Amino acid sequence: MTKTTSQAAAAVLSALMSLAIVAGMNGLATAQYAKADSVVMAAASGQPDVTIQRVTVIGHRADA
């Protein structure tokens, strides 16, 4: 019975840890999305203290 109890406890702990990790990742992603959204909204409203970098990539084909 001890082996079964230990296995059950390990399975429950594993499930709880998995849920905690997913919840933590969701919290981090939500915070990053909110920060990026506030930067975009500030740039759209014309606030001068927001910097946005724009890059234009021009490719040239090498004719061989």
N, CA, C and O atoms as a Tripos MOL2 file, in Angstrom:
@<TRIPOS>MOLECULE
protein
  256   255    64     0     0
PROTEIN
NO_CHARGES

@<TRIPOS>ATOM
      1 N           0.8180   -1.1980    0.0000 N.3       1 MET1
      2 CA          0.0000    0.0000    0.0000 C.3       1 MET1
      3 C           0.8660    1.2690    0.0000 C.2       1 MET1
      4 O           0.4590    2.3000   -0.5350 O.2       1 MET1
      5 N           2.0360    1.1890    0.5900 N.am      2 THR2
      6 CA          2.9130    2.3620    0.6510 C.3       2 THR2
      7 C           3.3770    2.7690   -0.7350 C.2       2 THR2
      8 O           3.4480    3.9590   -1.0440 O.2       2 THR2
      9 N           3.6940    1.7880   -1.5740 N.am      3 LYS3
     10 CA          4.1430    2.1020   -2.9240 C.3       3 LYS3
     11 C           3.0360    2.7960   -3.7140 C.2       3 LYS3
     12 O           3.2990    3.7650   -4.4260 O.2       3 LYS3
     13 N           1.8170    2.3160   -3.5970 N.am      4 THR4
     14 CA          0.6960    2.9250   -4.2980 C.3       4 THR4
     15 C           0.4360    4.3460   -3.7870 C.2       4 THR4
     16 O           0.1480    5.2470   -4.5740 O.2       4 THR4
     17 N           0.5350    4.5390   -2.4880 N.am      5 THR5
     18 CA          0.3350    5.8700   -1.9090 C.3       5 THR5
     19 C           1.4290    6.8270   -2.3900 C.2       5 THR5
     20 O           1.1530    7.9820   -2.7130 O.2       5 THR5
     21 N           2.6560    6.3450   -2.4350 N.am      6 SER6
     22 CA          3.7650    7.1900   -2.9020 C.3       6 SER6
     23 C           3.5850    7.5550   -4.3690 C.2       6 SER6
     24 O           3.8300    8.6910   -4.7760 O.2       6 SER6
     25 N           3.1510    6.5680   -5.1590 N.am      7 GLN7
     26 CA          2.9350    6.8420   -6.5770 C.3       7 GLN7
     27 C           1.7930    7.8350   -6.7740 C.2       7 GLN7
     28 O           1.8750    8.7110   -7.6350 O.2       7 GLN7
     29 N           0.7440    7.7040   -5.9930 N.am      8 ALA8
     30 CA         -0.3810    8.6340   -6.0960 C.3       8 ALA8
     31 C           0.0490   10.0400   -5.6910 C.2       8 ALA8
     32 O          -0.3230   11.0180   -6.3390 O.2       8 ALA8
     33 N           0.8280   10.1400   -4.6260 N.am      9 ALA9
     34 CA          1.3050   11.4490   -4.1770 C.3       9 ALA9
     35 C           2.2140   12.0790   -5.2370 C.2       9 ALA9
     36 O           2.1470   13.2840   -5.4820 O.2       9 ALA9
     37 N           3.0600   11.2630   -5.8590 N.am     10 ALA10
     38 CA          3.9440   11.7790   -6.9030 C.3      10 ALA10
     39 C           3.1450   12.2550   -8.1120 C.2      10 ALA10
     40 O           3.4760   13.2800   -8.7070 O.2      10 ALA10
     41 N           2.1060   11.5270   -8.4770 N.am     11 ALA11
     42 CA          1.2780   11.9280   -9.6120 C.3      11 ALA11
     43 C           0.5400   13.2320   -9.3230 C.2      11 ALA11
     44 O           0.4530   14.1030  -10.1880 O.2      11 ALA11
     45 N           0.0130   13.3660   -8.1180 N.am     12 VAL12
     46 CA         -0.6980   14.5920   -7.7380 C.3      12 VAL12
     47 C           0.2700   15.7680   -7.7090 C.2      12 VAL12
     48 O          -0.0590   16.8520   -8.1920 O.2      12 VAL12
     49 N           1.4610   15.5650   -7.1480 N.am     13 LEU13
     50 CA          2.4510   16.6380   -7.1030 C.3      13 LEU13
     51 C           2.8870   17.0370   -8.5080 C.2      13 LEU13
     52 O           3.0700   18.2200   -8.7930 O.2      13 LEU13
     53 N           3.0510   16.0580   -9.3750 N.am     14 SER14
     54 CA          3.4260   16.3410  -10.7560 C.3      14 SER14
     55 C           2.3530   17.1740  -11.4550 C.2      14 SER14
     56 O           2.6670   18.1250  -12.1710 O.2      14 SER14
     57 N           1.0980   16.8150  -11.2480 N.am     15 ALA15
     58 CA          0.0040   17.5730  -11.8630 C.3      15 ALA15
     59 C          -0.0460   19.0040  -11.3300 C.2      15 ALA15
     60 O          -0.2460   19.9490  -12.0930 O.2      15 ALA15
     61 N           0.1350   19.1580  -10.0330 N.am     16 LEU16
     62 CA          0.1140   20.5070   -9.4450 C.3      16 LEU16
     63 C           1.2800   21.3480   -9.9500 C.2      16 LEU16
     64 O           1.1100   22.5350  -10.2300 O.2      16 LEU16
     65 N           2.4480   20.7530  -10.0680 N.am     17 MET17
     66 CA          3.6020   21.4900  -10.5790 C.3      17 MET17
     67 C           3.3880   21.8900  -12.0400 C.2      17 MET17
     68 O           3.7500   22.9930  -12.4500 O.2      17 MET17
     69 N           2.8010   20.9900  -12.8120 N.am     18 SER18
     70 CA          2.5240   21.3210  -14.2170 C.3      18 SER18
     71 C           1.5590   22.4930  -14.3150 C.2      18 SER18
     72 O           1.7700   23.4070  -15.1130 O.2      18 SER18
     73 N           0.5050   22.4740  -13.5110 N.am     19 LEU19
     74 CA         -0.4490   23.5850  -13.5100 C.3      19 LEU19
     75 C           0.2040   24.8860  -13.0540 C.2      19 LEU19
     76 O          -0.0830   25.9520  -13.5980 O.2      19 LEU19
     77 N           1.0740   24.7970  -12.0620 N.am     20 ALA20
     78 CA          1.7560   26.0000  -11.5740 C.3      20 ALA20
     79 C           2.6830   26.5820  -12.6350 C.2      20 ALA20
     80 O           2.7720   27.8000  -12.7860 O.2      20 ALA20
     81 N           3.3680   25.7190  -13.3630 N.am     21 ILE21
     82 CA          4.2690   26.2000  -14.4170 C.3      21 ILE21
     83 C           3.4830   26.8710  -15.5300 C.2      21 ILE21
     84 O           3.8760   27.9280  -16.0220 O.2      21 ILE21
     85 N           2.3700   26.2590  -15.9300 N.am     22 VAL22
     86 CA          1.5440   26.8530  -16.9830 C.3      22 VAL22
     87 C           0.9620   28.1860  -16.5220 C.2      22 VAL22
     88 O           0.9140   29.1410  -17.2970 O.2      22 VAL22
     89 N           0.5250   28.2570  -15.2810 N.am     23 ALA23
     90 CA         -0.0210   29.5130  -14.7520 C.3      23 ALA23
     91 C           1.0550   30.5970  -14.7060 C.2      23 ALA23
     92 O           0.7850   31.7590  -15.0100 O.2      23 ALA23
     93 N           2.2610   30.2170  -14.3280 N.am     24 GLY24
     94 CA          3.3580   31.1820  -14.2950 C.3      24 GLY24
     95 C           3.7090   31.7000  -15.6780 C.2      24 GLY24
     96 O           3.9350   32.8970  -15.8590 O.2      24 GLY24
     97 N           3.7560   30.8010  -16.6560 N.am     25 MET25
     98 CA          4.0490   31.2280  -18.0320 C.3      25 MET25
     99 C           2.9400   32.1440  -18.5460 C.2      25 MET25
    100 O           3.2080   33.1240  -19.2420 O.2      25 MET25
    101 N           1.7020   31.8220  -18.2020 N.am     26 ASN26
    102 CA          0.5860   32.6650  -18.6360 C.3      26 ASN26
    103 C           0.6920   34.0600  -18.0190 C.2      26 ASN26
    104 O           0.4170   35.0600  -18.6830 O.2      26 ASN26
    105 N           1.0880   34.1200  -16.7580 N.am     27 GLY27
    106 CA          1.2650   35.4190  -16.1100 C.3      27 GLY27
    107 C           2.3580   36.2460  -16.7580 C.2      27 GLY27
    108 O           2.1960   37.4490  -16.9640 O.2      27 GLY27
    109 N           3.4830   35.5960  -17.0820 N.am     28 LEU28
    110 CA          4.5730   36.3130  -17.7540 C.3      28 LEU28
    111 C           4.1540   36.7920  -19.1420 C.2      28 LEU28
    112 O           4.4500   37.9220  -19.5290 O.2      28 LEU28
    113 N           3.4700   35.9340  -19.8850 N.am     29 ALA29
    114 CA          3.0320   36.3140  -21.2290 C.3      29 ALA29
    115 C           2.0390   37.4690  -21.1710 C.2      29 ALA29
    116 O           2.0850   38.3710  -22.0070 O.2      29 ALA29
    117 N           1.1530   37.4460  -20.1990 N.am     30 THR30
    118 CA          0.1740   38.5280  -20.0530 C.3      30 THR30
    119 C           0.8690   39.8440  -19.7380 C.2      30 THR30
    120 O           0.5070   40.8870  -20.2830 O.2      30 THR30
    121 N           1.8600   39.8000  -18.8640 N.am     31 ALA31
    122 CA          2.5960   41.0200  -18.5160 C.3      31 ALA31
    123 C           3.3540   41.5630  -19.7250 C.2      31 ALA31
    124 O           3.3660   42.7720  -19.9550 O.2      31 ALA31
    125 N           3.9800   40.6870  -20.4920 N.am     32 GLN32
    126 CA          4.7190   41.1390  -21.6750 C.3      32 GLN32
    127 C           3.7670   41.7030  -22.7280 C.2      32 GLN32
    128 O           4.0840   42.7010  -23.3770 O.2      32 GLN32
    129 N           2.6150   41.0790  -22.9010 N.am     33 TYR33
    130 CA          1.6360   41.5730  -23.8700 C.3      33 TYR33
    131 C           1.1300   42.9480  -23.4530 C.2      33 TYR33
    132 O           0.9860   43.8390  -24.2900 O.2      33 TYR33
    133 N           0.8630   43.1200  -22.1680 N.am     34 ALA34
    134 CA          0.3790   44.4130  -21.6890 C.3      34 ALA34
    135 C           1.4260   45.5000  -21.8910 C.2      34 ALA34
    136 O           1.0950   46.6240  -22.2690 O.2      34 ALA34
    137 N           2.6820   45.1710  -21.6410 N.am     35 LYS35
    138 CA          3.7620   46.1560  -21.8310 C.3      35 LYS35
    139 C           3.8970   46.5300  -23.3040 C.2      35 LYS35
    140 O           4.0140   47.7090  -23.6390 O.2      35 LYS35
    141 N           3.8790   45.5210  -24.1870 N.am     36 ALA36
    142 CA          3.9930   45.8020  -25.6190 C.3      36 ALA36
    143 C           2.7960   46.6000  -26.1130 C.2      36 ALA36
    144 O           2.9470   47.4960  -26.9420 O.2      36 ALA36
    145 N           1.6190   46.2840  -25.6140 N.am     37 ASP37
    146 CA          0.4140   47.0030  -26.0230 C.3      37 ASP37
    147 C           0.4800   48.4610  -25.5750 C.2      37 ASP37
    148 O           0.0720   49.3530  -26.3190 O.2      37 ASP37
    149 N           0.9900   48.7120  -24.3690 N.am     38 SER38
    150 CA          1.0790   50.0990  -23.8990 C.3      38 SER38
    151 C           2.0870   50.8980  -24.7220 C.2      38 SER38
    152 O           1.8920   52.0910  -24.9510 O.2      38 SER38
    153 N           3.1710   50.2420  -25.1700 N.am     39 VAL39
    154 CA          4.1530   50.9300  -26.0030 C.3      39 VAL39
    155 C           3.5360   51.2860  -27.3520 C.2      39 VAL39
    156 O           3.7220   52.3950  -27.8520 O.2      39 VAL39
    157 N           2.8100   50.3510  -27.9320 N.am     40 VAL40
    158 CA          2.1730   50.6100  -29.2280 C.3      40 VAL40
    159 C           1.1260   51.7060  -29.1050 C.2      40 VAL40
    160 O           1.0480   52.5860  -29.9620 O.2      40 VAL40
    161 N           0.3310   51.6620  -28.0600 N.am     41 MET41
    162 CA         -0.7070   52.6880  -27.8720 C.3      41 MET41
    163 C          -0.0770   54.0600  -27.6350 C.2      41 MET41
    164 O          -0.5910   55.0710  -28.1130 O.2      41 MET41
    165 N           1.0330   54.0960  -26.9000 N.am     42 ALA42
    166 CA          1.7050   55.3720  -26.6690 C.3      42 ALA42
    167 C           2.2760   55.9210  -27.9680 C.2      42 ALA42
    168 O           2.2270   57.1260  -28.2150 O.2      42 ALA42
    169 N           2.8170   55.0370  -28.7960 N.am     43 ALA43
    170 CA          3.3660   55.4800  -30.0760 C.3      43 ALA43
    171 C           2.2570   55.9840  -30.9940 C.2      43 ALA43
    172 O           2.4460   56.9520  -31.7310 O.2      43 ALA43
    173 N           1.1130   55.3350  -30.9480 N.am     44 ALA44
    174 CA         -0.0010   55.7420  -31.7970 C.3      44 ALA44
    175 C          -0.5740   57.0860  -31.3630 C.2      44 ALA44
    176 O          -1.1110   57.8270  -32.1870 O.2      44 ALA44
    177 N          -0.4640   57.4040  -30.0790 N.am     45 SER45
    178 CA         -1.0210   58.6670  -29.6030 C.3      45 SER45
    179 C          -0.0620   59.8360  -29.7940 C.2      45 SER45
    180 O          -0.4260   60.9810  -29.5270 O.2      45 SER45
    181 N           1.1560   59.5630  -30.2510 N.am     46 GLY46
    182 CA          2.0910   60.6380  -30.5500 C.3      46 GLY46
    183 C           2.9290   61.1020  -29.3850 C.2      46 GLY46
    184 O           3.4490   62.2160  -29.4270 O.2      46 GLY46
    185 N           3.0850   60.3100  -28.3540 N.am     47 GLN47
    186 CA          3.9390   60.6960  -27.2390 C.3      47 GLN47
    187 C           5.3910   60.7030  -27.7050 C.2      47 GLN47
    188 O           5.8420   59.7400  -28.3240 O.2      47 GLN47
    189 N           6.1300   61.7720  -27.4180 N.am     48 PRO48
    190 CA          7.4870   61.8920  -27.9450 C.3      48 PRO48
    191 C           8.5270   61.0120  -27.2520 C.2      48 PRO48
    192 O           9.6170   60.8280  -27.7920 O.2      48 PRO48
    193 N           8.2220   60.4640  -26.0730 N.am     49 ASP49
    194 CA          9.2430   59.7100  -25.3500 C.3      49 ASP49
    195 C           9.2720   58.2230  -25.7110 C.2      49 ASP49
    196 O           9.9930   57.4440  -25.0870 O.2      49 ASP49
    197 N           8.4990   57.8370  -26.7010 N.am     50 VAL50
    198 CA          8.4790   56.4420  -27.1210 C.3      50 VAL50
    199 C           9.2920   56.3150  -28.4040 C.2      50 VAL50
    200 O           9.0640   57.0450  -29.3690 O.2      50 VAL50
    201 N          10.2270   55.3970  -28.4040 N.am     51 THR51
    202 CA         11.0390   55.1890  -29.5980 C.3      51 THR51
    203 C          10.6470   53.8680  -30.2440 C.2      51 THR51
    204 O          10.4840   52.8530  -29.5660 O.2      51 THR51
    205 N          10.5030   53.8960  -31.5360 N.am     52 ILE52
    206 CA         10.2110   52.6960  -32.3070 C.3      52 ILE52
    207 C          11.2420   52.6200  -33.4170 C.2      52 ILE52
    208 O          11.4780   53.5940  -34.1320 O.2      52 ILE52
    209 N          11.8410   51.4730  -33.5500 N.am     53 GLN53
    210 CA         12.8570   51.2890  -34.5730 C.3      53 GLN53
    211 C          12.2170   50.6220  -35.7800 C.2      53 GLN53
    212 O          11.5230   49.6130  -35.6610 O.2      53 GLN53
    213 N          12.4660   51.2070  -36.9370 N.am     54 ARG54
    214 CA         11.9830   50.6190  -38.1860 C.3      54 ARG54
    215 C          13.1910   50.2260  -39.0180 C.2      54 ARG54
    216 O          14.1450   50.9940  -39.1370 O.2      54 ARG54
    217 N          13.1530   49.0530  -39.5820 N.am     55 VAL55
    218 CA         14.2710   48.5410  -40.3670 C.3      55 VAL55
    219 C          13.7540   48.1620  -41.7390 C.2      55 VAL55
    220 O          12.7450   47.4680  -41.8590 O.2      55 VAL55
    221 N          14.4430   48.6150  -42.7710 N.am     56 THR56
    222 CA         14.1190   48.2340  -44.1440 C.3      56 THR56
    223 C          15.2250   47.3280  -44.6510 C.2      56 THR56
    224 O          16.3990   47.7010  -44.6590 O.2      56 THR56
    225 N          14.8430   46.1470  -45.0710 N.am     57 VAL57
    226 CA         15.8180   45.1760  -45.5760 C.3      57 VAL57
    227 C          15.6840   45.1300  -47.0870 C.2      57 VAL57
    228 O          14.6030   44.8840  -47.6230 O.2      57 VAL57
    229 N          16.7900   45.3680  -47.7610 N.am     58 ILE58
    230 CA         16.8070   45.3620  -49.2250 C.3      58 ILE58
    231 C          17.7290   44.2230  -49.6520 C.2      58 ILE58
    232 O          18.8980   44.1730  -49.2700 O.2      58 ILE58
    233 N          17.1860   43.3230  -50.4410 N.am     59 GLY59
    234 CA         17.9810   42.1890  -50.9140 C.3      59 GLY59
    235 C          18.3950   42.3820  -52.3510 C.2      59 GLY59
    236 O          17.6260   42.8920  -53.1650 O.2      59 GLY59
    237 N          19.5970   41.9790  -52.6600 N.am     60 HIS60
    238 CA         20.1050   42.0450  -54.0190 C.3      60 HIS60
    239 C          20.4130   40.6180  -54.4850 C.2      60 HIS60
    240 O          21.0400   39.8430  -53.7620 O.2      60 HIS60
    241 N          19.9790   40.2900  -55.6650 N.am     61 ARG61
    242 CA         20.2450   38.9670  -56.1970 C.3      61 ARG61
    243 C          21.5770   38.9810  -56.9440 C.2      61 ARG61
    244 O          21.8270   39.8420  -57.7870 O.2      61 ARG61
    245 N          22.4070   38.0240  -56.6190 N.am     62 ALA62
    246 CA         23.6940   37.9090  -57.2950 C.3      62 ALA62
    247 C          23.5020   37.0380  -58.5340 C.2      62 ALA62
    248 O          23.2070   35.8480  -58.4210 O.2      62 ALA62
    249 N          23.6690   37.6330  -59.7210 N.am     63 ASP63
    250 CA         23.5500   36.8620  -60.9590 C.3      63 ASP63
    251 C          24.8940   36.2010  -61.2420 C.2      63 ASP63
    252 O          25.9130   36.8660  -61.4270 O.2      63 ASP63
    253 N          24.8630   34.8780  -61.2680 N.am     64 ALA64
    254 CA         26.1210   34.1560  -61.5020 C.3      64 ALA64
    255 C          26.1410   33.4990  -62.8510 C.2      64 ALA64
    256 O          27.1250   32.8510  -63.2080 O.2      64 ALA64
@<TRIPOS>BOND
     1     1     2 1
     2     2     3 1
     3     3     4 2
     4     3     5 am
     5     5     6 1
     6     6     7 1
     7     7     8 2
     8     7     9 am
     9     9    10 1
    10    10    11 1
    11    11    12 2
    12    11    13 am
    13    13    14 1
    14    14    15 1
    15    15    16 2
    16    15    17 am
    17    17    18 1
    18    18    19 1
    19    19    20 2
    20    19    21 am
    21    21    22 1
    22    22    23 1
    23    23    24 2
    24    23    25 am
    25    25    26 1
    26    26    27 1
    27    27    28 2
    28    27    29 am
    29    29    30 1
    30    30    31 1
    31    31    32 2
    32    31    33 am
    33    33    34 1
    34    34    35 1
    35    35    36 2
    36    35    37 am
    37    37    38 1
    38    38    39 1
    39    39    40 2
    40    39    41 am
    41    41    42 1
    42    42    43 1
    43    43    44 2
    44    43    45 am
    45    45    46 1
    46    46    47 1
    47    47    48 2
    48    47    49 am
    49    49    50 1
    50    50    51 1
    51    51    52 2
    52    51    53 am
    53    53    54 1
    54    54    55 1
    55    55    56 2
    56    55    57 am
    57    57    58 1
    58    58    59 1
    59    59    60 2
    60    59    61 am
    61    61    62 1
    62    62    63 1
    63    63    64 2
    64    63    65 am
    65    65    66 1
    66    66    67 1
    67    67    68 2
    68    67    69 am
    69    69    70 1
    70    70    71 1
    71    71    72 2
    72    71    73 am
    73    73    74 1
    74    74    75 1
    75    75    76 2
    76    75    77 am
    77    77    78 1
    78    78    79 1
    79    79    80 2
    80    79    81 am
    81    81    82 1
    82    82    83 1
    83    83    84 2
    84    83    85 am
    85    85    86 1
    86    86    87 1
    87    87    88 2
    88    87    89 am
    89    89    90 1
    90    90    91 1
    91    91    92 2
    92    91    93 am
    93    93    94 1
    94    94    95 1
    95    95    96 2
    96    95    97 am
    97    97    98 1
    98    98    99 1
    99    99   100 2
   100    99   101 am
   101   101   102 1
   102   102   103 1
   103   103   104 2
   104   103   105 am
   105   105   106 1
   106   106   107 1
   107   107   108 2
   108   107   109 am
   109   109   110 1
   110   110   111 1
   111   111   112 2
   112   111   113 am
   113   113   114 1
   114   114   115 1
   115   115   116 2
   116   115   117 am
   117   117   118 1
   118   118   119 1
   119   119   120 2
   120   119   121 am
   121   121   122 1
   122   122   123 1
   123   123   124 2
   124   123   125 am
   125   125   126 1
   126   126   127 1
   127   127   128 2
   128   127   129 am
   129   129   130 1
   130   130   131 1
   131   131   132 2
   132   131   133 am
   133   133   134 1
   134   134   135 1
   135   135   136 2
   136   135   137 am
   137   137   138 1
   138   138   139 1
   139   139   140 2
   140   139   141 am
   141   141   142 1
   142   142   143 1
   143   143   144 2
   144   143   145 am
   145   145   146 1
   146   146   147 1
   147   147   148 2
   148   147   149 am
   149   149   150 1
   150   150   151 1
   151   151   152 2
   152   151   153 am
   153   153   154 1
   154   154   155 1
   155   155   156 2
   156   155   157 am
   157   157   158 1
   158   158   159 1
   159   159   160 2
   160   159   161 am
   161   161   162 1
   162   162   163 1
   163   163   164 2
   164   163   165 am
   165   165   166 1
   166   166   167 1
   167   167   168 2
   168   167   169 am
   169   169   170 1
   170   170   171 1
   171   171   172 2
   172   171   173 am
   173   173   174 1
   174   174   175 1
   175   175   176 2
   176   175   177 am
   177   177   178 1
   178   178   179 1
   179   179   180 2
   180   179   181 am
   181   181   182 1
   182   182   183 1
   183   183   184 2
   184   183   185 am
   185   185   186 1
   186   186   187 1
   187   187   188 2
   188   187   189 am
   189   189   190 1
   190   190   191 1
   191   191   192 2
   192   191   193 am
   193   193   194 1
   194   194   195 1
   195   195   196 2
   196   195   197 am
   197   197   198 1
   198   198   199 1
   199   199   200 2
   200   199   201 am
   201   201   202 1
   202   202   203 1
   203   203   204 2
   204   203   205 am
   205   205   206 1
   206   206   207 1
   207   207   208 2
   208   207   209 am
   209   209   210 1
   210   210   211 1
   211   211   212 2
   212   211   213 am
   213   213   214 1
   214   214   215 1
   215   215   216 2
   216   215   217 am
   217   217   218 1
   218   218   219 1
   219   219   220 2
   220   219   221 am
   221   221   222 1
   222   222   223 1
   223   223   224 2
   224   223   225 am
   225   225   226 1
   226   226   227 1
   227   227   228 2
   228   227   229 am
   229   229   230 1
   230   230   231 1
   231   231   232 2
   232   231   233 am
   233   233   234 1
   234   234   235 1
   235   235   236 2
   236   235   237 am
   237   237   238 1
   238   238   239 1
   239   239   240 2
   240   239   241 am
   241   241   242 1
   242   242   243 1
   243   243   244 2
   244   243   245 am
   245   245   246 1
   246   246   247 1
   247   247   248 2
   248   247   249 am
   249   249   250 1
   250   250   251 1
   251   251   252 2
   252   251   253 am
   253   253   254 1
   254   254   255 1
   255   255   256 2
@<TRIPOS>SUBSTRUCTURE
     1 MET1         2 RESIDUE 1 A MET
     2 THR2         6 RESIDUE 1 A THR
     3 LYS3        10 RESIDUE 1 A LYS
     4 THR4        14 RESIDUE 1 A THR
     5 THR5        18 RESIDUE 1 A THR
     6 SER6        22 RESIDUE 1 A SER
     7 GLN7        26 RESIDUE 1 A GLN
     8 ALA8        30 RESIDUE 1 A ALA
     9 ALA9        34 RESIDUE 1 A ALA
    10 ALA10       38 RESIDUE 1 A ALA
    11 ALA11       42 RESIDUE 1 A ALA
    12 VAL12       46 RESIDUE 1 A VAL
    13 LEU13       50 RESIDUE 1 A LEU
    14 SER14       54 RESIDUE 1 A SER
    15 ALA15       58 RESIDUE 1 A ALA
    16 LEU16       62 RESIDUE 1 A LEU
    17 MET17       66 RESIDUE 1 A MET
    18 SER18       70 RESIDUE 1 A SER
    19 LEU19       74 RESIDUE 1 A LEU
    20 ALA20       78 RESIDUE 1 A ALA
    21 ILE21       82 RESIDUE 1 A ILE
    22 VAL22       86 RESIDUE 1 A VAL
    23 ALA23       90 RESIDUE 1 A ALA
    24 GLY24       94 RESIDUE 1 A GLY
    25 MET25       98 RESIDUE 1 A MET
    26 ASN26      102 RESIDUE 1 A ASN
    27 GLY27      106 RESIDUE 1 A GLY
    28 LEU28      110 RESIDUE 1 A LEU
    29 ALA29      114 RESIDUE 1 A ALA
    30 THR30      118 RESIDUE 1 A THR
    31 ALA31      122 RESIDUE 1 A ALA
    32 GLN32      126 RESIDUE 1 A GLN
    33 TYR33      130 RESIDUE 1 A TYR
    34 ALA34      134 RESIDUE 1 A ALA
    35 LYS35      138 RESIDUE 1 A LYS
    36 ALA36      142 RESIDUE 1 A ALA
    37 ASP37      146 RESIDUE 1 A ASP
    38 SER38      150 RESIDUE 1 A SER
    39 VAL39      154 RESIDUE 1 A VAL
    40 VAL40      158 RESIDUE 1 A VAL
    41 MET41      162 RESIDUE 1 A MET
    42 ALA42      166 RESIDUE 1 A ALA
    43 ALA43      170 RESIDUE 1 A ALA
    44 ALA44      174 RESIDUE 1 A ALA
    45 SER45      178 RESIDUE 1 A SER
    46 GLY46      182 RESIDUE 1 A GLY
    47 GLN47      186 RESIDUE 1 A GLN
    48 PRO48      190 RESIDUE 1 A PRO
    49 ASP49      194 RESIDUE 1 A ASP
    50 VAL50      198 RESIDUE 1 A VAL
    51 THR51      202 RESIDUE 1 A THR
    52 ILE52      206 RESIDUE 1 A ILE
    53 GLN53      210 RESIDUE 1 A GLN
    54 ARG54      214 RESIDUE 1 A ARG
    55 VAL55      218 RESIDUE 1 A VAL
    56 THR56      222 RESIDUE 1 A THR
    57 VAL57      226 RESIDUE 1 A VAL
    58 ILE58      230 RESIDUE 1 A ILE
    59 GLY59      234 RESIDUE 1 A GLY
    60 HIS60      238 RESIDUE 1 A HIS
    61 ARG61      242 RESIDUE 1 A ARG
    62 ALA62      246 RESIDUE 1 A ALA
    63 ASP63      250 RESIDUE 1 A ASP
    64 ALA64      254 RESIDUE 1 A ALA
